[in-house]
Amino acid sequence: MVRIAKKSDPKRLKELKQKINDNEYINAAILKIAQDLTANLLKKE
């Protein structure tokens, strides 16, 4: 099946590029992912 890409939003791309270069944002995102993974693992045990 052929997938057709959505049109990109330049405003959204600019926003995401700024976030990628923001160390505080990246650290918070990694922490959130780690907390979610830990919570999910504890639920399964």
N, C-alpha and C positions, 0 to 999 in steps of 0.2 A: 504494500500500500504506500502510495506517495503522500508525504506530509507537506503541506504548504505552510511556510513560515508566516507568522503574523507580522504586520508592519511594525517596525520598531518606533518607540516613542523617544525622541531625542531628549526630552526633559527628564524622563525616567532613567535613561541611560546615564545622563550626567549625574543624577542623584546617586545612582548605584556606584559609579566610578569614584565619587567623593567618599562614599561609605567604605569602599574597599581600601582606601588610603588612610582611613581614620583608625588608628590603633585602638582607641577606646571602644569604638563600635565593634571592631573585630573581636576584641577580648570579651565584650559582653555577649556577642553572638555565640562564641565558643562556649562560654560558661552556660548559657541557656541550653545549648545542645547537650552538653554534658549532664546538666541537671535533668533534662527530659529523658535521656537515655538511662540514667541511674534510676529515676522513678519508674520507668517501664520495666527495668530488670528486676527491681524489688517487688513489683506487683506479680511477676511471674513465679517468684520463688515461694 
